Amino acid sequence: MQDRANVSADFLELMKQEIIEVIKKYIEVDETSIDVRMTNKQNDDGTNGAPALYANIPILNIKDDIVREKNKEQEIKKEENNNEGEKIENNEETKEENEPINEENTETSNNN
């Protein structure tokens, strides 16, 4: 690790470990070969610009099972939402069918 952006080694190591923990949820990485650096981006005129985070993280394997599980969860939620919408529509139709007839309206139409 290098420190060209005036960041302490402890800070950089902590940030590296947190990045690894998040990434490991989705992919297997070679933790021994990870290279994380804070550098200063060089402007076109040769002056130092804003700091930049550089991370080289060798990927050993993508955890497809997690991706499939996430997709499955999304499909289930979508289906549940569709089913809820259908239930609401069916309940409204049933409610309209079961509403009592207004007796005043039927008496008036019978008198005419």
Buried (B, 14 or more C-beta within 10 A) or exposed (E): BEEEBEBEEEEBEEBBEEBBEEBEEBBEBEBEEBEBBBBBEEEEEEEEEEEEBEEEBEEEEEEEEEEEEEEEEEEEEEEEEEEEEEEEEEEEEEEEEEEEEEEEEEEEEEEE
